[in-house]
């Protein structure tokens, strides 16, 4: 059974600091998705990581994927208040042609001014 | 705006009642997914449809059912509602299936959600 674990589940940090959110998954997968959700809002796709060693960056967020370690990281550089949100990672079931995603529990990020 | 629409935005009803949530996928997307998100909880996958056919089921209760129509919109029916059914219900859509697309993003794009409150 594929399990996706995120840590930490809750993170409170100061503006200007750097931090990393981790997403581990239990079986092989060649891709991983990161989403952002603001409170009470919908989910917004942030990154699609399609291969081992993939790295994508947008603004102060950078995501990477290590398929051998079954690990993805979401790194926040010089955090700003606007990045406060819940971040989810999701992994597709390998070999599942339906592309059902298995979701992490989410990391609630609060950035204090 | 993801291009996925959901109606209604809010729904307040009583226990024992039945409601229908509606979703229209992005233009060109054939797959529709339904999710439930309870307060401060993660996403619970309910069911997936592809081009009118049910393709995958998650933790969907027997009181819940869904369908996808020929115009590709989808409806999620919730019956005999209980207090615990209060949640945000999201619909997402994607282009298709991995077997059809091969190596492609096949991202899921989420609608704005329907907030269901059962009193």
Interface residues (C-beta under 8 A of the other chain):
Chain A: X33 X35 X40 X41 X42 X43 X44 X45 X48 X50 X88 X92 X96 X97 X98 X99 X100 X101 X103 X104 X105 X106
Chain B: X2 X31 X33 X42 X43 X45 X48 X50 X55 X56 X58 X88 X90 X92 X94 X97 X98 X99 X100 X103 X105 X106 X107 X108 X109 X110 X111 X112 X113 X115
